[in-house]
């Protein structure tokens, strides 16, 4: 017979996994936004003349 604590932990596993998945997706989205900003900034720097002339 399985003890009650194990049963409770097994019962909560799907909810814990769902929360972890949501957090991982959020972090991935945030990282993609930061990467896009960094790439846009790098492109903007590449477009500027080296001597500062406009």
C-alpha positions as CSV (number, residue, x, y, z in Angstrom):
1,X,0.0,0.0,0.0
2,X,1.3,3.5,-0.9
3,X,1.5,6.0,1.8
4,X,-0.8,9.1,1.6
5,X,2.0,11.6,1.1
6,X,3.2,9.7,-2.0
7,X,-0.4,9.7,-3.3
8,X,-0.7,13.4,-2.8
9,X,2.6,14.1,-4.5
10,X,1.6,12.0,-7.4
11,X,-1.7,13.7,-7.6
12,X,-0.1,17.2,-7.8
13,X,2.5,16.3,-10.4
14,X,0.4,17.3,-13.4
15,X,-0.3,20.7,-11.9
16,X,3.3,21.2,-11.0
17,X,4.4,20.3,-14.6
18,X,1.8,22.6,-16.0
19,X,3.1,25.5,-13.9
20,X,6.7,24.7,-14.9
21,X,5.8,24.6,-18.5
22,X,4.1,27.9,-18.3
23,X,7.1,29.5,-16.6
24,X,9.5,28.0,-19.2
25,X,7.4,29.3,-22.0
26,X,7.4,32.8,-20.4
27,X,11.1,32.8,-20.0
28,X,11.6,31.6,-23.6
29,X,9.4,34.4,-24.8
30,X,11.2,37.0,-22.8
31,X,14.6,35.7,-24.1
32,X,13.3,35.9,-27.7
33,X,12.2,39.5,-27.1
34,X,15.6,40.4,-25.6
35,X,17.4,38.8,-28.5
36,X,15.3,40.7,-31.0
37,X,16.1,43.9,-29.2
38,X,19.8,43.2,-29.2
39,X,19.8,42.2,-32.9
40,X,17.9,45.4,-33.7
41,X,20.4,47.5,-31.7
42,X,23.3,45.8,-33.5
43,X,21.7,46.5,-36.9
44,X,21.2,50.1,-36.0
45,X,24.9,50.4,-35.0
46,X,25.9,48.8,-38.3
47,X,23.9,51.4,-40.2
48,X,25.8,54.4,-38.6
49,X,28.9,55.7,-40.3
50,X,32.2,54.9,-38.6
51,X,33.4,58.5,-38.3
52,X,30.1,59.8,-36.8
53,X,29.2,61.8,-39.9
54,X,25.6,61.8,-41.0
